[in-house]
Amino acid sequence: MTAVPPPPAVTPPAPRADRDTAPFWDGVARGELVIQRCEDCHELRHPPGPMCPACRSLRWDTVTASGRGTIFSAIVPRYPELPGFEYPYVVVLVALEEGPRLVANLRGAPPGDARIGAPVELFLEDHDGFRLPQFRLVPEGSS
C-alpha cells in the first residue's frame, strides 16, 4: 500500500494594497490596526477610501485602533469551498471600540460561539510573506 501524501499547507490569498489601502496594510505589517480618519470632520472610516463619506473631504490621516470590539454579525461560509481556507470557518463583522466596523475571521472558536455582542480582540496572523488581521473571543471575566 502506498502512503497518501499530506495535503498542501493552507495559505489564504494575499491582500492587494492600493493607494487608499496601503496605510492599513502597512500598519498590519508593523503590528498595528490603522484606521483612516478625516482631517476635517474627524470621522473614522473603514474600509479606507479616497473621500470622507460624512463630509466629502479628500484630506485624511490615520489613527491606531485598540483592536478591541464586539461581534456585530457573523456567517459561516459553506459553498463553494475556496482554496486557501480551512472549513468550517467564521467570518465576523466587528464593531470596533472606536466606531468603525471591520470584517475578518474569528479564529480559535467553533462557529456556534460567534454570538452577536461577544467581545473580541484582534491578533495578527503571519502567513508566507504577509499578515492578516484576525479576531479571537475574549475569555469571560477578562477585561
Buried (B, 14 or more C-beta within 10 A) or exposed (E): EEEEEEEEEEEBEBEEBEEBBEBBBEBBEEEBBBBBBBEBEEBBBBEBEEBBEEEEEEEBEBEEBEBBBBBBEBEBEEEEEEEEBEEEBBBBBBBBEBEBBBBBBBBEBEEEEBEEEBBBBBBBBEBEEBBBBBBBBBEEEEE
